[in-house]
């Protein structure tokens, strides 16, 4: 190959590689894929208030754990524990919101509130209809799919007259 052709071919190869790199980077996004949003429509203001209070409490615990991490005084084991706590709190909130959306979509309730408190998974449905055994079984099945069988499910009903 002639010496005059080597440099232009090398430059062309570099341009092609850089173009591929930039196209690949442009397709990346920082947004999580298909995660539930906190903008779930609600028809019950009490549910919205309880949901926001629960999120605020989880955020306070996350900030506390992050402050401990930022202090730089923790051992490796303590750092792992704090990171696990942060991930668990975030995942719990995502799972609660996802379960709310799943129940509303599959069982056609006006609103649903799901809160994980200690070993209890509290599920409150907002409807005028009576809850049947089949409805309870369906809700329990959805809750077990999302949270596993480690929690006791407490189902309650709230209506406009309550």
C-alpha positions in Angstrom: 0.0 0.0 0.0 1.3 3.4 -0.8 2.4 5.7 2.1 0.1 8.5 0.8 -3.0 6.3 1.3 -2.3 5.1 4.9 -2.9 8.4 6.6 -6.3 9.1 5.0 -7.5 5.6 5.6 -6.4 5.8 9.2 -8.2 9.1 9.7 -11.3 7.7 8.0 -11.3 4.7 10.4 -10.9 7.0 13.4 -13.8 9.2 12.2 -16.0 6.1 11.8 -15.1 4.8 15.3 -15.8 8.2 16.9 -19.2 8.4 15.1 -20.2 5.0 16.3 -19.1 5.9 19.9 -21.1 9.2 19.9 -24.2 7.5 18.4 -24.0 4.8 21.1 -23.6 7.4 23.9 -26.5 9.5 22.5 -28.8 6.5 22.8 -28.1 6.0 26.5 -30.4 7.7 28.9 -30.2 8.3 32.6 -33.9 7.6 33.2 -34.9 4.3 34.8 -36.7 1.9 32.5 -40.4 1.4 33.2 -40.4 2.3 36.8 -43.6 3.3 38.5 -44.1 7.0 39.0 -45.1 8.9 42.0 -47.7 10.8 40.0 -50.3 8.1 40.4 -53.7 9.6 40.2 -55.7 9.4 43.4 -59.3 9.9 44.2 -58.9 9.8 47.9 -57.1 12.7 49.5 -56.4 10.6 52.7 -54.6 8.0 50.5 -52.5 10.8 48.9 -51.6 12.2 52.3 -50.6 8.8 53.7 -48.6 8.0 50.5 -46.7 11.3 50.7 -46.0 10.8 54.5 -44.7 7.3 53.8 -42.4 8.6 51.1 -41.2 11.5 53.3 -40.4 9.0 56.1 -38.5 6.8 53.7 -36.6 9.8 52.3 -35.6 10.9 55.8 -34.2 7.4 56.5 -32.4 7.4 53.2 -30.9 10.9 53.9 -29.8 9.7 57.3 -28.1 6.7 55.9 -26.4 8.8 53.2 -25.2 11.2 55.8 -23.6 8.3 57.7 -22.0 7.2 54.4 -20.7 10.7 53.7 -19.1 11.0 57.2 -16.4 8.6 56.1 -16.1 7.0 59.5 -17.8 3.7 58.7 -16.2 0.4 58.3 -16.7 -1.6 55.1 -19.3 -3.8 56.7 -21.2 -0.7 58.0 -21.0 0.9 54.5 -22.5 -2.3 53.0 -25.3 -2.3 55.6 -26.1 1.4 54.9 -26.1 0.8 51.1 -28.4 -2.3 51.6 -30.8 -0.2 53.7 -30.9 2.6 51.1 -31.6 0.0 48.3 -34.2 -1.8 50.4 -36.1 1.5 51.2 -36.1 2.6 47.6 -37.2 -0.8 46.4 -40.0 -1.0 48.9 -41.5 2.3 47.8 -41.2 1.2 44.1 -42.9 -2.1 44.9 -45.7 -0.4 46.9 -46.5 2.0 44.0 -46.3 -0.8 41.5 -48.6 -3.0 43.5 -51.1 -0.1 43.8 -51.1 0.3 40.1 -51.4 -3.5 39.5 -54.4 -3.8 41.8 -56.1 -0.7 40.3 -55.6 -2.0 36.8 -56.6 -5.6 37.3 -59.4 -5.2 39.7 -60.7 -1.7 38.7 -60.7 0.0 42.1 -61.0 3.8 42.3 -57.8 4.0 44.4 -55.5 1.8 46.4 -53.0 2.5 49.2 -50.3 0.0 49.9 -47.9 0.4 52.8 -45.3 -2.0 54.2 -45.2 -1.6 58.0 -43.0 -3.9 59.9 -44.1 -7.5 59.0 -47.5 -6.2 57.7 -48.5 -5.3 54.2 -51.4 -3.0 54.6 -53.6 -2.7 51.6 -56.6 -0.3 51.6 -58.9 -0.2 48.6 -61.2 2.8 47.9 -64.4 1.5 46.5 -68.2 1.4 47.1 -68.4 -2.3 46.3 -68.2 -5.0 48.9 -65.0 -7.0 49.0 -65.5 -10.6 48.1 -63.5 -13.7 48.9 -62.4 -13.8 45.2 -61.2 -10.2 45.4 -59.2 -10.9 48.5 -57.6 -13.9 46.9 -56.7 -11.8 43.8 -55.2 -9.0 45.8 -53.3 -11.5 48.0 -51.9 -13.2 44.9 -50.7 -9.9 43.4 -49.2 -8.9 46.8 -47.3 -12.2 47.0 -46.0 -11.8 43.5 -44.6 -8.4 44.3 -43.5 -8.8 47.9 -43.2 -12.6 48.5 -44.7 -14.5 51.3 -42.8 -12.9 54.2 -45.5 -10.5 55.2 -49.0 -10.7 56.7 -51.5 -9.0 54.4 -54.1 -6.8 56.0 -56.8 -5.8 53.6 -59.3 -3.0 54.4 -61.9 -1.0 52.5 -62.6 2.7 52.5 -65.6 4.2 50.8 -66.9 7.7 50.2 -69.3 7.3 53.2 -66.4 6.5 55.6 
